[in-house]
Amino acid sequence: MTIDRTGAVAANRIAWNESAPHHRKTQSYADLLAGFRTPGYSCLDALLTDRLRALGVQGRSVAQLCCNNGRELLSVRNLGAERCVGFDQSDAFLAQARELAASGALDCRFVETDVYAIPDAYDGQFDIVLITIGVFGWMPDLPAFMDRATRLLRPGGALLVYEQHPVMNMFDPWAEPDPTRLRESYFRAEPFEEHGPILYEDDAQLSDEGPVNYWFVHTLADVMTACLRAGLTIEAFSEHPHNISSEAYEIYNDQPAQAPQSYLLTARKA
């Protein structure tokens, strides 16, 4: 299949907007609404929390790219960040982000935009740029995306990536009878093309119909090369056995032969 960047971005925007109502109805979203009403609430796990604190998030300016419903950025705000701005192209998910922010009276700004076209006025405005859980898979042009993320950083600022490990693109947790069998090449060149709502929670309402969306495969070499070419210096990189993606991937936790399911990367702008 052949799909250019403009077509992929436009298709994925439609798919995410049509998926938003499914997530709005889940217990997970209700829990977030209740959680952010509690001062200091955070949905972040200990690994990401510790890295943010080590970077000195207190009092800093933080941007999150592809922030979805804003839950992570709002948690960063509760960790003490002074200015928080989230960018996403789905106005439906940003409406949920603003609802969550209002539930906790949290001061965060959410900007609707194609992340490849974030206004230049935001360049050099942030101490930390955060990218989490699946963002790279939606990016048809990883080098251009990494360049845009780097431009947001002030000199000396840090890019923090907490992502699903690309090895997991080789597995299909829904496959029967053996979801542990390797099914795709790690070096797959063509994106996955799927139809239906984009779901990552077991209690989201399933459907077999919906708009097309495209998921792109990037190796770790692709990620690190994109960082380096954008002018970043990689400071820390660690791989981890735990799942941070869809609930379906929980079946790969705690295996005798454990695959890396996630990684944490910190890179610094000169």
N, C-alpha and C positions, 0 to 999 in steps of 0.2 A: 504494500500500500504506500501511496505517496501523499503526504500532507505537509503543507508549508507552515511556517511559524504562525502567520496570521490566521490561517484556517484552524489550526489546533487550538490556539488561544481562544478564538471566538466560540468554537464548539465546546470547549471545557467550561467556559463561562456560562453557557446555556445549561449545561449538565449540572454544574454546581448550584445554580439558582433553582433548578427544578428539584434538586436533592434537599435543599434547605428545609422545606416543610416536614420531611420525614424525620430529620434530626430534632426539629423543634418539638416533636411529640414524644421524644424518648424520656425515660426516667433519668438518663444521664444529664440531659439538659435541665430537667427540674432540679436535680441535685446541684447543678452549677448555680442556678438562680438562688437556691437556698444558701449555698456555700458562700457566695459573694456578699450576702447580707451580714455575714460574720466578719468583723474587722480582722484583717491580716490573713484571710483565707487564701490558700494557694492550691492549685491542681497539679503543680510541678512535682516530679519525683525527686528523691534525695540527690541523685547524680547530677541532674541539671541545676538544682538549687545550689549545691555546693560549688559548682563551676561558676555560676553567676556571682556568688558571694566572693569567690576567689578573684574574679575580675573586678570586684569593687562596684557592684551595681548600685549601691546606696548613693543617692543624689545624682545619678548619671542620666543621660539621655539615651533612650533605647528605641530602636525601630524593629518591627517584626514584618518580614515579607511573607505574603500569603497567610495572613493571620486568622482566616476562617472566622469563627465566632468570637475570637478575641480572648478566649479563656486563659491562654498562656501569657499574653501581654498584660492582662489584668492582674494575673498572679505576680508578674514581674513588678508591676506598680506597687503591689502589697509588700514586696520585698524591699521597697524603699527607693525605687527609681523615681527621679523627679519629673521627667518628661517622657511620655510613651506615645508612639505613633505607630498604628498598624495599617498596612497596605494590603488590599485584596480587590480582585475584580468582581466578586460576587456581592451585589448590593443586598441580596436576601440574607446572606450570612452576616454581613456587616450590620444589618438591622438587629440581628440577634446579639452581636457584640455590644451594640449600644444599649440594648435591653439589659444585658448582664452588667454593664458598667453602671447603669442607672440603679440597679438593684443594690449595689454597694456604694453608690455615690462616689465612684472612682473617676478621676480626671484622666481620661485617655482619649486621644483623637484617632478616628478611623477614617481612612481615605480610600474611596473607590477609584481604582485605576488598574489598567493593565500594568503589571509590575515592570515590564520592559519600557514603559513610558511614564514612569514616575517623574513628576516635574523637577527640573533642574534646581528649583528653589530649595529643595531638600538636601542638595549635595553638601557634604561636609558638616552635617548638623548633628551627628550621632556618635556617642562613645561606643555603643554596642549595637550590632545588627544581629538579630536572632532569626535562625531558620530551623524549622523543626518538622519532623515526622511526615515524610512523604512529599515535601515540596519539590524536590528535584525531579521526581517522577512526572510531574505535570509540566516540566520545562522542556520545550522542543529545542531550545538553544541555550545550553548550559553556560558556555563562555560569556555570552551577552548578559545573561542573568547575573553571573558572578561579577562582571564588570559593573553592572548597575548597583549591586549590593555594596561593592567597594567604594563607589563614588559617594554613597550616603555617609561613609565614615569620616570622622575627623582624623587628622594625622595622629597616629598612635592608637587609633580606635581598633576594636576587636570584632571580628566576625565569629559568631558562635553557632555551630551546626550540630544539632542533635537529630540524627536521621536513622531511618530504617536502613539496614545494611543491604547493599545491592545483591548480595548472595541470595537474599530471600526472593528475588525475582525468578529464581530457578525453580521454586516450589509453588504448588497450588494447594492451599489448605482445604479446598472444597473437593479435591479430586478423590474419587473412589476407585479401587478399595484401599489404595496406599498413598496418602498425602505426603509421605516422606520421600517418595521417589523423585529424582531430578527430572524436570519436564521441559525446561527451557535453557537455552544457552546463556551463560553469563555475559557473553559478548553479542547478544541479540541486537541487530541493527535497526529493525523496524519496531515502531511502537505497538503496544497492545491496543486493540480497538474493541471497545465494549459498549453495550447499550444498557440502559436502565439507570436508576438512581445510584449515586456514589455513596456507599454505605460503609461505615466502619464500626457499627455497634450492633450487637445481636438483637436488641429490641427495636431497631428501626424497622419500619414497615416495608416489606420487600415487594418488588414488582419486577416482572420480566420485560416491561416495556419502558421506553424512555429515550432521550436523545443520546447520540453517540458521544463518547469521550475517548481521549487518547492518553496513554501512559507510556512514558519514554524511559528506556533503560540506560543508565549511566554507570560505568564501573567506578571503583575507587580511584583508579588512575585518571579517569575523566574529571572527577571532582578535584583532586589535588592539582592536576595540571591547570584547570580553570582558575583555581586560587592563585597559583604562581603567576600565570599570565596576566591576571588582574593586578599584580603588584603586591600581593600579600605574602607574608612570611608565615609558614605553618609553625606554630609554637607547641601544640600538643595534639596528640591523636590517640584515641583508645577505642578498642572494640569490646563489645559486651554481649553476653548470651541471652539477655532478656528482650522480650517483645515490647515495642512501643507503638506498634501499628494496630491494624484491625484486630478485634477480639478473636477472630478466627485463627490468627497466628499463635494464640496461646498454646496450641497443641505442640509447638516446637520448643517450648520451655522445658528445662530440666531433662534433657535427653542424654542417654549414655554417650552418644557421639554428638556433641553439641555444635550446632552451626552458630556463627556470629549473626545476631539478629539486629543489632543496633551499633552505632558508633557516635563518638563525641569528638568534634574537631574544633580547635581554636586557631585562628589565623589573625595576624596583626598587620595593619596598614603602616607603612613606613612614616 
